[in-house]
Amino acid sequence: MARKNVTVLAWIFYLLIVFEIIYMITPFAVFYYSAYGPSLNFLNKSPLTAWSAGFFLPHFTETSSAVLNALNGAGKLLFLLGLVFFLVGAAQIYFAKFFKKSAVSSGIYRFVRHPQYTAFAIMGLGTLLVWPRYIILIMFTTMLFVYYALARKEERECSQKYGEDYVQYVKKTSMFLPGDSKILGRIQGMTVIKLKPAVTMLMVYGLVLCGALSAGFGLRNFSVSQISKLAAPHAVTLSVVPMDLRVLDKIVQLTNDLGSIQERLAQSGYANGEKFMNYVVPLEWIIPDLPIDPDEISIKGHHQPQDYNPDEFKVLFAKVVSPPLQNTQGVDILKKARKIQPVLVVKLNIANKEILGIEVPPETVLWGDIIAPLF
């Protein structure tokens, strides 16, 4: 009977751990799933919210900026670092709970009071750099404030449970990052008018969110400026690799000189009122984020070798279908477009001016009608 009771208590304990993990991870989960199709397509239905599904940093395009090119890889490393940090903190806290220890203040808890929330923030930043959409930037900023509120709530509960020892621990230990207690104290001390904590937090949240979005729009303009591209009144043609504009112009002229291509494009309104975004991609590259290759090829995942043949490319001609851009020209087409419809893929060798093939691209990207990155 005693063994049975121990087993039941153990299961209850493990269930409580699971529920607590869910409680802690929920803000991060909400943030993470904001990247998925249903949310993005819903936002894209209204002109008021469609901008939030767009990217503010390059996703598959290599730019002339080494820093921009490194952000995607840095994001993946940050996500893994945050995951390891979370597991270490979780192991400490649940070991203490299992053996009924007092509040944990050793290990990584010597340096910060909430290492697991710090870990989620690091993972969130990594996700943001890999999928840099405005909606994810909004959710990331919101997630940080939610974790701050949760941390304050937990500290009040721990102060009541553990007493003066925990109060002293709070006073001498940073909250999320080493040294952040001084910064948080100065922010609180800057409040001239005494307001309720919730009101103060909402005001700070609004200011931080506005600052984050302003930075996002600035980064998007900078990113667009670092892409190799040619602009025309009816279209913007961009290369996913850094390219001499003379070479890019050669590719554009080669496709313009072929009547068979222009005839097929004209049926879709090319150079006749419709706006186009055209992509020049090395022939050997596979980019699932572009509707350029059949699903059986795209499903292999990203394949972007740096030793590609510099003479062979595939060009995707895609019509902008949202929003209407009748009065938009050149680079502004890229800046304002939200959704494209693939029309034609032309494979060519620019060295001998040879067309290697003309294909009809898939209607959508591999994962369906999700709002794909435009650059």
FENSULTA-V210511 format. One record per helix or strand of 2 or more residues. SS is the DSSP state (helix for helix, strand for strand). FROM is the first residue (numbers start at 1). TO is the last residue. If there is no record, write none. Layout:
ss=SS from=FROM to=TO
ss=SS from=FROM to=TO
This chain:
ss=helix from=2 to=33
ss=helix from=37 to=44
ss=helix from=50 to=53
ss=helix from=66 to=98
ss=helix from=107 to=110
ss=helix from=115 to=130
ss=helix from=134 to=162
ss=helix from=164 to=172
ss=helix from=180 to=189
ss=helix from=197 to=225
ss=strand from=229 to=231
ss=strand from=235 to=239
ss=helix from=245 to=256
ss=helix from=259 to=266
ss=strand from=276 to=282
ss=helix from=295 to=298
ss=strand from=312 to=322
ss=helix from=331 to=336
ss=strand from=339 to=349
ss=strand from=354 to=359
